[in-house]
Amino acid sequence: MASKVPELILTFWVIKIAATTLGETLGDTVTMSMNLGYLIGTAIFATALVLLVWWQVAAGRFHPFLYWGTIIASTTAGTTMADFADRSLGIGYTGGATILLLSVLGSLALWRWMLGSVSVEAIRTPKAEIFYWVTITLSQTLGTALGDWIADTSGLGYEGGALVFGAALLILVAAYFWTSISRVVLFWTAFILTRPLGATVGDLLDKPHDKGGLDFSRPLASAVLGVFILGCIVLLPQRAGRHPDTSVRI
């Protein structure tokens, strides 16, 4: 079975960060600007996510627009789910981030135990794809809570939070080129950390001035990000990752 996820090149990470930022602004557009609330926003985006994941799993090959549409749905659903848990349920950013971190680690552990590998190069069955999308959605939700926790609870603000996560990603890049740390571990760590980076940048763009943001229009910011992502998919190389390596066991 050919891979249905894109190869991990710079293009992937550029679009991933833009998609996570779009998830923040689009989620806030629906829940705040349109005043639909976190519960309704979660229902809307979770429904879209389930349908797109079903389509993605049923597809016979890699489709860039379908894949990135599913990623955007997961990051937007993650935004509304994290906000609903942190704010509406009252468990706070620290509690939400802790629960979600344990959920991500649990998903990866179960995936590894049942299928023998959590490498994206070993995704060659529908079951592996389901684990992939569950883990991605949990990591997107974790990223929102983690970004809010760093920006608000720690007092660093959105700019400080973006710098923290940006620096952490640079450390991972250095580890990729100059250490022998497992590439699978580096991938999932980077995938998780790009989400709070996008969350803090998204909050920096659309939050009001009195909360440390730039007070840009949420719908406008979402539209600009959407056009940027669309342009990247059309103009930059988008192809499936290399054929799954059955020797991968990490």
N, C-alpha and C positions, 0 to 999 in steps of 0.2 A: 504494500500500500504506500503510495507516494505521500510525502509530507504535505499537510494543508496549513502549515504555519510558515511565515516568511523567514528567510535566512537572517541571521543576526549580524547585520552590518549597520553602519552609521545611520542609514536611512531609517531603519527600524526604530532606533532610539529617538531620532528627531521627531518622527510621527508619534511615537508613544508619549513623549513629553507633551507635545501639542494636544494629543487626545486627552491626556489626564487634566490639562488645564481647561480644555473645552468641557470636560465632565463637571468641573467645579462651577464654571460660569453658567452652563446650561442647566445644571441641577438647581442653582440658585435662581435662575430665571423662572423656572416653573414653580418652585416652592415659595419664593419670596416675591419676585416682581409680579407674578400672576396670582399670588396669594392663595395657591392651592394647598399649601401646607406640606409637611414632610411625609405624612402617611399617603396622601393621594399621589404625590410626586413619586414615592417609592413604588406604589402600585403600577403607575404608568410605565416607569422605566424597567421595573422588574418583569413586567409582561413583555415588553419589547425585547428584553434580554433573553428570556426563555425562548421566544420565537426565533430569534436570530441564532442562538446556540443550536436549536433543533435544525435549522437550515444549514448551519455550518457543519454539523456532524453528518447530515444527510448528503452533503455535497461530495462529489467524487474527486475533486481536485481543489487546489488553492485558488481562491478568488480574492484579489486584494480588497475590493470594495466591501465584500461580505465580511472578510476577516476584520477590517478596521471598523466597519459598522458595529460588529459585535464587541470589539474593544471599547468603542465609545459608549455603547449601551451599558457595558459592565462598569465603566468608570463613572458614568452618570448615576446609575443605580447605586453604586458604592457611595457616592456623595450623599444622596438622599437617605439611604439606609443608615449611614454613619450619623448624619445630622438628626435623624429620628431617634436613634438609640441614645446619642449623647445629650440631646436637648429635650425631646418630648418624653422620653422614658426617664430622664434625670440621672443617668448613671455617670455623666461627666466625661470629659475628654480622657482623663487618666484611666477610668474604668473601662471605657469603650475601647481604647487602644490596647489595653491589657487583654481583654476578652478576645479581640480580633486577632491579636498576635498569636495567642494560643490556638485560635481556630485555624489560622494559616499553617502553623507548624503541625497541627493535628491532621490537616488535609494532606500536607506533603508526606507525613509519616504513614498515613493510611495508603496513599498512592504508592509509596515506595514498598510497603509491605505486601500489597496485593499484586502489583505489576512488576516489581523488581527494579524500577528506575523512575526518576522524576525528570529525566533529561528531555528537553523538547525534541531532541533527535530520536527519541524512542517512542514518539507518539505515532502509532500505526494502527490503532484499533479504536472503535467508538468508545470503549470504556476509558481508554487513556485520554481521549479528547474530553470526555465528561469531567474527569479529574482535573484536566488542564483548565477548563473554563470555570469550574468551581473554585479552584485555587486562585485563579486570576481575579475572579469577582471578590473573593475574601481579601485578597491583597489590595485591591482597589479601595475597598471599604476601610481596611486598616490604614491605608495611606491618608485618607481623608481625616480620620480621627487623629492620626499621628501628626499630621500637618497642623490641625487645630490645636493640639496639645502643645506643640513646640511654640506656635505663634502666640497663643493666648495664655496658657497656664504658666509657661516658663518666662513670659514677659519679653521674649525676643522680638515680637511683632512679625508681620508678614515678610518684610525685607530680611530681617535676621533669620527667620526660618528658611527662606529661600537660599540664603548663603550657607546655612548649616547643611542642608540637604545637597546643595550643589557641591560643597566641599567633600561630603561623604562619597558622592558619585565619582569625583576626581580621584579619590583614594582607591576606589574599586577599579577605575581605569588603570591606575598605576599597578595595582595588584594583578590585573589581567596580563599586562605586558612584562612585568618583572618578577613575578612569583609563580609558584607551581600550585597555587590554591585551586581546588576543583572548579572547573568552568561552570559546572551545574550550580554550585553554591554561589558563585559570583553572579550568574544570571538571575537567580531568584532574589538575591539581595538587591541587585540593581533594579529589577522589575518592581520590587516593593518600594524602594526609595524614590524612584521616579514619580510615584503617585503623590507622596506628600510634597515633593518639589512642585508638581503641577498644581496641587491644592493651594499651596501658599502663594504661588504666582497668580492663580485665578482669584484668590481672595484679595491680593494686592491690587488687582485690576478693578474689581467690582465693589469692594466694600467702601462705605462712606468715609470721608476724611476724618471724622471724629473717632473712627475705629481703626485708623492707620492705613486705610486703602486710598486708591486714587479716584474712586467714585465714578468709574467709567460705566456707561450703560451696559447692563448684563446682556441684553439681546444683541447689542452691537458687537460687544466683545466675542460673544458666541459665534456670531455670523462671520467675523473676521477670522477667527480660529478655524471655523469650518471650511472657509474658502482656502486657507493656508494648507490644511490637511488634504483637501481635494486636489490642490495643485501638486502637492508632494506625491500623492498616489499616481497622478497622471504623468508627471514629468520625471520622477526619480525611479530607479530600478525597483521593481516589485516582483519577486519570484519566490517560489517555495524554497525552503531550506533543503540542504542536501539530503539524499536518501537516508532514511533511518539506519543507524548503526546498531546492529543487534548485540554488539559487544558492550554497549554502554550500560552500566549497572548502577550508577550513582543516583 
